[in-house]
Each structure stands twice: as structure tokens, then as C-alpha cells.
Amino acid sequence: MFKALTLQPLRLPENGPVRRVRLARASSRGPDYDDKFDFLTLAYAGVWLPHKRSVVLICPKLGPLARLLRSADIRGLGQRLTPTRLRRFRRYDELWLSCDTDPGPAIEVLLPKSAGGARLTCGVLPRVSDFDGLLCLTTKSKDNDLDWIADWALHHVRTQGTEGVVLVDNGSTRYTPDDIVERLAGTGLKSALVLSADLPFGPTAKKAPKNLARFYQTAMLNLSRYWTFRQAAAVAINDVDELFVSRGQRTLYEAAAQSWWGYATAGGRWRLRGPDAGHQPRHAEHVRTHVPERFCKEKYCVVPSGRLGGQAWDVHGVARYQWNDWCRARDQYFLHCQEISTGWKYNRGATGQPSAHSAETAEVLATSLGFEA
């Protein structure tokens, strides 16, 4: 399967009487906090789990909105879906609804009159089996260059044996989701799915905890966990500017599969372009290392059927990262390519800092990206 789908989230009316409460105090909010905060999304999507006789709604942190959603009248194909439990995590929530039979492609949600009484809909994602048994990779992206996305996928196909990719597109304006699918289809993958989800990514507060309101990325990982990856062989998680590298014969996927936990983490190493690099940055040009070398927080690979596969997934690990050090695979790491960036977080252009050529990195990238995808 090579396909693009568009998310149909459950969102409060723009001018309705209720909305999500800000998480940061006024003193901790930057000038763009409100512009980036998600005031309106109740649920990103639902996933029907017939073996659980349930629909699970993947939600931003609900807070007081949980009471509103639990008291709503929720129906799918004529059957009433009753909330049975609310699971709260650090940056997202799950609302479980009883559902004996297929609820159809969308459920209808009638809010209580105290919340305006609006009648809303929420998409229920169809069962996807195309990633069953595959070695998978997932990320989120917004306006990353299509060459970068293709190089990212190609590197992992050639060096790690990646077979399937799920990419969540956060409202790119430079191209369409189908354009991404087309580029991924040319990298040797067996299956690729692009999920278009144009919703607020979330702000960064000025004081700790800074990232609690950045619901989007964590929620999308767990949406994919329930939806596309339940029966995947293994799933690696990183960003488009990050390339997993193995020292030795086994891949990161094999490291996770061989772990008693079904889980492996890999530390990151920043890489820079040389002074004679071209105008448009590419991964393959990032063959220089800082002097002294700079490291970054780990990323990971998890076996969904393993001991930790059912734990909540997050950006840098599962289950609040408590097993990350125990499960560090010392023969695995990733290259963090400094100039593969749109600058959405901060300026990542050339810095002029002391650097040295890395022969190991140059050899790896010549092997995986020796010619354009």
C-alpha cells in the first residue's frame, strides 16, 4: 500500500462556550503560546479494536474537558458507545468506548447542552494490515524538503532493512500528501502511509515543564501504535533529520528483537556539513563531527508484541523513558544532521564551530546515499 489519508478529528466549535484550559501559567507563556496551543481538539481520531470490543479515542490532554466528553451522547451506525475508562498519560489521553460491532467510518458526538449542544463527528480509522510483520519506521513532518524525506527513507531501507513507513504530515504547504507518497514509493519500501493531520503542534513554555502542551507528536505515535503497528515486527521512531546507524552486523530492529524487553534505544551524535557543501543541504553532506563531539538524547525501536510494546510511546522512548538506559544498544546510534531543518524550532544553519571529518560517517552515507533517491 502506498496511500495518503486525511485525519477527521473531533473539534469543539470555534466560537463555542467551552475550550481547553491553558496548561502553563501566564508567567511561563511566550508571545506565541496561544497561537500554537490547541484549544479545540477533543480527539484526534478513534481506532476500533474489535478484539477489545472498544473504540479508543486518542486525545490531547483533556483536563476538565474529560467530563464533557464522557457525558456526551456518542453513537456509531446506530449503536450507542458508552465511555468505560479514561487513561491519562503525560502528553495525551485515551478515552475508551464500549463498541460491540463496527462503528463505521465516523462516530457522531452530541455535546451536552451546558457545552453548547453541538453535534460533531470524529473519524474512526479503518483497519490497516499492510504493516503486519514489517520492519517499520515512523515520523512526523511539516514542509521538510521532499528530497530529505526520500533520503531519510532510502537510508533506512538500505542500512536497516526498513520495509514500511508511516509519516504524519502536520499541514505542509509546499506540496501535497500524495507528493510525499510518490517519493516514498521510489525508495524500495513495501508499504507507506501518509496521514495528513493539520492541527496545532503545541507551544513550548518558558519554564519547566516546557513541553507538556505539545500533545500532537506523542498522540500521533500512540494513534499509530493502535492503528497501523499492532502487528508490525518492529517500529523505529526518529525524525527526518536523523539516520540510524549500526556498528557491526545487527540492525537496530534486530537489537530490539533480541532484547528481553523487545526494546532498544540508540544515542545520537550531531553531524555537520563541510565548508564546501552545496546551497541546498542534504543528509549525505553531513560528514563532519563537532570537536569535541556533541551528543543528543536517544531515540528507539520497539517490538509492538514485546514486553514494552503496549506501553505509551513518546518522542524519546516508551513509558516515561524509565527503561531507556537499561535497553541502550551500544552498537547502535543515530546521526543528527544539523542543517536538515526548516528552522521551525531554532536556526540550525552553519555555525562555524570547530569540526573534523568523520571517516566512519562518510563511509556510511556513501553506502546508503551514494546517489540520489
C-alpha positions as CSV (number, residue, x, y, z in Angstrom):
1,M,0.0,0.0,0.0
2,F,1.2,3.5,-0.9
3,K,-1.6,5.8,0.2
4,A,-2.5,9.2,1.8
5,L,-5.3,9.6,4.3
6,T,-6.7,12.7,6.0
7,L,-7.5,12.8,9.7
8,Q,-11.0,13.7,10.7
9,P,-10.6,15.0,14.3
10,L,-13.3,15.8,16.9
11,R,-13.1,19.5,17.5
12,L,-15.1,22.0,19.5
13,P,-16.8,24.8,17.6
14,E,-14.5,27.8,17.2
15,N,-16.9,30.2,18.9
16,G,-18.5,27.7,21.4
17,P,-18.8,28.2,25.1
18,V,-16.0,25.8,26.1
19,R,-12.4,25.2,25.2
20,R,-9.3,23.7,26.6
21,V,-7.6,25.4,29.5
22,R,-4.0,26.6,29.0
23,L,-1.5,24.4,30.9
24,A,1.1,27.0,31.6
25,R,0.8,29.9,33.9
26,A,0.8,33.4,32.4
27,S,4.4,34.0,33.5
28,S,5.5,30.9,31.6
29,R,3.8,31.6,28.3
30,G,5.8,33.1,25.5
31,P,4.2,35.6,23.0
32,D,3.2,32.7,20.6
33,Y,1.8,30.4,23.2
34,D,-1.8,30.9,22.3
35,D,-1.2,30.8,18.6
36,K,0.3,27.3,19.0
37,F,-1.9,25.9,21.8
38,D,-4.7,23.5,20.8
39,F,-7.8,25.0,22.4
40,L,-10.3,23.0,20.4
41,T,-9.4,19.4,19.7
42,L,-11.2,16.8,21.8
43,A,-9.9,13.8,19.9
44,Y,-7.5,13.3,17.0
45,A,-9.3,10.1,15.9
46,G,-10.8,6.9,17.0
47,V,-9.5,3.4,16.4
48,W,-11.9,0.4,16.5
49,L,-10.4,-2.6,18.3
50,P,-12.7,-5.5,17.7
51,H,-10.8,-7.9,20.0
52,K,-11.4,-5.4,22.8
53,R,-15.0,-4.6,21.7
54,S,-14.0,-1.0,22.0
55,V,-13.2,2.2,20.2
56,V,-10.2,4.1,21.7
57,L,-10.2,7.9,21.2
58,I,-6.7,9.3,21.1
59,C,-7.0,12.8,22.7
60,P,-4.9,15.8,23.6
61,K,-4.7,16.2,27.4
62,L,-8.4,16.6,28.3
63,G,-8.4,18.1,31.8
64,P,-11.9,19.4,32.6
65,L,-13.0,18.5,29.0
66,A,-13.0,14.8,30.0
67,R,-16.2,15.3,32.0
68,L,-17.8,17.0,28.9
69,L,-16.8,14.1,26.6
70,R,-17.9,11.4,29.0
71,S,-21.3,13.0,29.3
72,A,-21.8,13.4,25.5
73,D,-24.1,11.2,23.5
74,I,-21.8,9.1,21.3
75,R,-23.1,6.9,18.5
76,G,-21.8,4.9,15.6
77,L,-24.0,3.1,13.0
78,G,-27.0,3.3,15.4
79,Q,-25.3,1.9,18.4
80,R,-24.5,3.9,21.5
81,L,-20.9,4.0,22.5
82,T,-20.5,4.3,26.3
83,P,-17.3,5.6,27.9
84,T,-15.8,2.8,30.0
85,R,-12.4,4.2,31.1
86,L,-10.1,7.2,30.8
87,R,-6.4,6.6,30.7
88,R,-4.2,9.7,31.4
89,F,-0.7,10.0,30.2
90,R,1.9,12.8,30.3
91,R,1.1,14.4,27.0
92,Y,-2.1,12.7,25.7
93,D,-5.2,10.9,27.0
94,E,-7.2,7.8,25.9
95,L,-10.9,7.6,26.2
96,W,-12.2,4.1,25.8
97,L,-15.7,3.5,24.5
98,S,-17.6,0.2,24.5
99,C,-18.4,-0.9,20.9
100,D,-19.7,-4.4,20.1
101,T,-19.7,-4.1,16.3
102,D,-18.0,-2.0,13.6
103,P,-18.9,1.7,14.3
104,G,-18.4,2.7,10.7
105,P,-16.0,5.4,9.3
106,A,-17.1,8.0,11.8
107,I,-19.0,8.4,15.1
108,E,-21.4,11.2,16.0
109,V,-20.9,13.1,19.2
110,L,-23.7,15.2,20.7
111,L,-22.3,17.5,23.3
112,P,-24.4,18.3,26.4
113,K,-26.5,21.5,26.4
114,S,-24.3,23.0,29.0
115,A,-21.4,22.8,26.5
116,G,-23.5,24.3,23.6
117,G,-25.2,21.1,22.4
118,A,-23.2,21.0,19.2
119,R,-23.4,17.8,17.0
120,L,-19.9,16.8,15.9
121,T,-18.3,13.9,14.1
122,C,-15.0,12.1,14.7
123,G,-13.3,9.8,12.2
124,V,-12.7,6.2,13.1
125,L,-9.7,4.9,11.3
126,P,-10.1,1.8,9.2
127,R,-8.1,-1.4,10.0
128,V,-4.8,-1.4,8.2
129,S,-3.0,-4.7,7.9
130,D,-0.3,-3.5,5.3
131,F,2.3,-3.1,8.1
132,D,1.7,-6.5,9.7
133,G,5.0,-8.4,10.0
134,L,7.1,-5.5,8.6
135,L,10.0,-3.6,10.0
136,C,8.6,-0.1,10.2
137,L,9.7,3.5,10.7
138,T,7.6,6.4,11.7
139,T,7.9,10.2,12.0
140,K,6.1,13.5,11.8
141,S,7.0,16.2,9.3
142,K,6.0,19.7,8.1
143,D,7.4,21.2,5.0
144,N,10.6,19.2,5.1
145,D,12.1,19.1,1.6
146,L,10.9,16.1,-0.4
147,D,14.5,15.1,-1.1
148,W,15.1,15.0,2.6
149,I,12.2,12.7,3.2
150,A,13.3,10.4,0.3
151,D,16.9,10.3,1.6
152,W,15.7,9.6,5.1
153,A,13.6,6.6,3.9
154,L,16.2,5.4,1.5
155,H,19.0,5.3,4.1
156,H,16.9,3.2,6.4
157,V,15.8,0.8,3.7
158,R,19.4,0.2,2.7
159,T,21.1,0.1,6.1
160,Q,18.4,-1.2,8.4
161,G,16.1,-3.1,6.2
162,T,13.1,-0.8,6.8
163,E,10.0,-2.1,4.9
164,G,7.2,0.2,6.0
165,V,6.8,3.9,6.8
166,V,4.0,5.8,8.4
167,L,4.6,9.6,8.1
168,V,2.3,12.1,9.8
169,D,2.2,15.3,7.9
170,N,1.4,18.3,10.1
171,G,-0.1,20.6,7.4
172,S,2.7,21.1,4.9
173,T,2.1,23.9,2.4
174,R,4.9,23.2,-0.1
175,Y,3.4,20.0,-1.5
176,T,0.5,17.6,-1.0
177,P,0.4,14.3,0.9
178,D,0.3,12.4,-2.4
179,D,3.6,14.1,-3.4
180,I,5.2,12.5,-0.2
181,V,3.7,9.1,-1.0
182,E,5.1,9.3,-4.6
183,R,8.6,10.0,-3.2
184,L,8.4,7.2,-0.6
185,A,7.2,4.8,-3.2
186,G,10.6,5.2,-5.0
187,T,12.8,4.2,-2.1
188,G,12.3,0.4,-2.0
189,L,9.7,0.3,0.7
190,K,7.0,-2.3,0.7
191,S,4.3,0.0,2.2
192,A,4.0,3.7,3.0
193,L,1.1,5.6,4.5
194,V,1.0,9.4,4.8
195,L,-1.5,10.7,7.4
196,S,-2.5,14.3,6.8
197,A,-3.2,15.9,10.2
198,D,-3.2,19.7,10.1
199,L,-3.7,20.5,13.8
200,P,-1.8,22.6,16.3
201,F,1.6,21.1,17.2
202,G,1.7,22.8,20.6
203,P,3.7,25.5,22.3
204,T,6.9,25.4,24.3
205,A,6.6,27.2,27.7
206,K,9.3,29.4,29.1
207,K,9.7,27.5,32.3
208,A,9.8,23.8,33.1
209,P,7.9,21.6,32.4
210,K,8.2,23.2,29.0
211,N,6.7,20.7,26.6
212,L,3.5,19.5,28.4
213,A,1.3,21.3,25.9
214,R,2.9,19.7,22.9
215,F,0.3,16.9,22.7
216,Y,0.4,16.3,18.9
217,Q,3.5,14.2,18.3
218,T,3.1,11.9,21.3
219,A,-0.6,11.4,20.5
220,M,0.2,10.6,16.8
221,L,2.7,7.9,17.9
222,N,0.1,6.2,20.0
223,L,-2.6,6.6,17.4
224,S,-0.2,4.7,15.1
225,R,0.5,2.2,17.8
226,Y,-3.1,1.1,18.0
227,W,-4.0,1.6,14.3
228,T,-1.2,0.6,12.0
229,F,1.5,-1.0,14.1
230,R,-0.3,-3.5,16.3
231,Q,1.1,-6.5,14.4
232,A,4.3,-4.9,13.0
233,A,7.5,-6.8,13.5
234,A,9.2,-3.8,15.0
235,V,8.9,0.0,14.8
236,A,11.7,2.6,14.9
237,I,10.9,6.2,15.8
238,N,13.0,9.2,14.8
239,D,12.8,12.5,12.8
240,V,13.6,13.2,9.2
241,D,17.0,14.8,10.2
242,E,18.0,11.6,12.0
243,L,19.6,8.5,10.5
244,F,20.0,5.3,12.5
245,V,23.4,3.6,12.1
246,S,24.6,0.2,13.2
247,R,28.2,-0.8,14.2
248,G,28.6,-4.5,13.5
249,Q,26.3,-7.0,11.8
250,R,22.9,-6.5,13.5
251,T,20.5,-3.7,12.8
252,L,18.5,-1.6,15.3
253,Y,15.5,-3.7,14.6
254,E,17.5,-6.9,15.5
255,A,18.8,-5.2,18.6
256,A,15.2,-4.6,19.7
257,A,14.0,-8.1,18.8
258,Q,17.0,-9.7,20.7
259,S,16.3,-7.6,23.8
260,W,14.4,-9.4,26.6
261,W,12.2,-6.2,26.7
262,G,11.6,-6.1,22.9
263,Y,13.1,-2.6,23.1
264,A,16.3,-0.9,22.2
265,T,17.5,2.7,22.4
266,A,20.2,4.4,20.4
267,G,22.1,7.6,21.3
268,G,22.5,10.5,18.9
269,R,25.6,12.3,17.5
270,W,25.4,15.6,15.8
271,R,26.9,15.9,12.3
272,L,27.7,19.0,10.3
273,R,28.2,19.8,6.6
274,G,31.6,20.7,5.3
275,P,32.6,24.3,4.3
276,D,32.4,23.3,0.6
277,A,28.9,21.9,0.8
278,G,26.2,23.0,-1.7
279,H,23.5,25.5,-1.3
280,Q,20.7,23.0,-0.5
281,P,21.6,20.8,2.5
282,R,21.4,17.0,2.1
283,H,22.0,14.3,4.6
284,A,24.9,12.9,2.6
285,E,26.9,16.1,3.2
286,H,26.8,15.8,7.0
287,V,30.1,14.0,7.4
288,R,31.8,16.3,10.0
289,T,31.7,16.0,13.7
290,H,32.0,18.7,16.4
291,V,35.3,19.0,18.2
292,P,34.7,17.9,20.9
293,E,31.9,15.6,19.8
294,R,28.3,16.6,20.7
295,F,25.7,14.1,21.6
296,C,21.9,14.2,21.8
297,K,19.1,12.3,23.5
298,E,18.3,8.8,22.4
299,K,15.7,7.6,20.0
300,Y,14.4,4.0,19.9
301,C,12.9,0.9,18.4
302,V,10.2,-1.2,19.9
303,V,8.6,-4.6,19.2
304,P,4.8,-4.0,19.5
305,S,4.2,-7.6,20.7
306,G,7.1,-7.3,23.2
307,R,7.1,-6.7,26.9
308,L,7.1,-2.9,26.5
309,G,5.2,-2.6,23.2
310,G,1.9,-1.9,24.9
311,Q,3.3,0.9,27.0
312,A,2.7,4.5,25.9
313,W,5.1,5.6,23.2
314,D,6.8,9.1,23.4
315,V,9.3,11.0,21.3
316,H,12.4,9.6,23.0
317,G,11.1,6.3,24.4
318,V,8.3,4.3,26.0
319,A,6.8,4.5,29.5
320,R,8.3,7.8,30.6
321,Y,11.8,6.6,29.4
322,Q,12.4,4.6,32.6
323,W,13.9,1.6,30.7
324,N,16.0,3.7,28.2
325,D,19.3,3.2,30.0
326,W,18.7,-0.5,30.6
327,C,17.9,-1.0,27.0
328,R,20.7,1.1,25.4
329,A,22.2,-0.8,22.4
330,R,25.8,0.2,22.4
331,D,26.3,-0.9,18.8
332,Q,23.5,1.4,17.6
333,Y,23.4,5.2,17.3
334,F,21.9,7.9,15.0
335,L,23.3,10.8,13.0
336,H,21.6,14.1,13.8
337,C,22.1,16.2,10.6
338,Q,22.3,19.8,11.7
339,E,21.1,21.5,8.5
340,I,18.3,19.1,7.6
341,S,15.8,21.5,9.2
342,T,13.2,24.1,8.3
343,G,14.2,26.1,11.3
344,W,10.9,25.7,13.0
345,K,12.4,25.4,16.5
346,Y,15.6,27.5,16.1
347,N,18.1,28.4,13.4
348,R,20.2,25.4,12.5
349,G,22.3,26.8,9.8
350,A,26.1,26.6,9.6
351,T,27.7,27.6,12.9
352,G,31.4,27.9,12.2
353,Q,32.2,25.8,15.2
354,P,35.3,23.6,15.3
355,S,34.7,20.3,13.4
356,A,36.6,17.4,11.9
357,H,35.9,14.9,9.1
358,S,34.4,11.7,10.2
359,A,35.6,8.8,8.0
360,E,33.0,6.4,9.5
361,T,30.1,8.7,8.8
362,A,31.3,9.4,5.3
363,E,31.5,5.7,4.6
364,V,28.1,5.0,6.0
365,L,26.4,7.8,4.0
366,A,28.3,7.0,0.8
367,T,26.9,3.5,1.1
368,S,23.3,4.5,1.8
369,L,23.0,7.7,-0.2
370,G,25.7,7.4,-2.8
371,F,23.3,8.5,-5.4
372,E,20.0,10.4,-5.2
373,A,16.7,8.7,-4.5
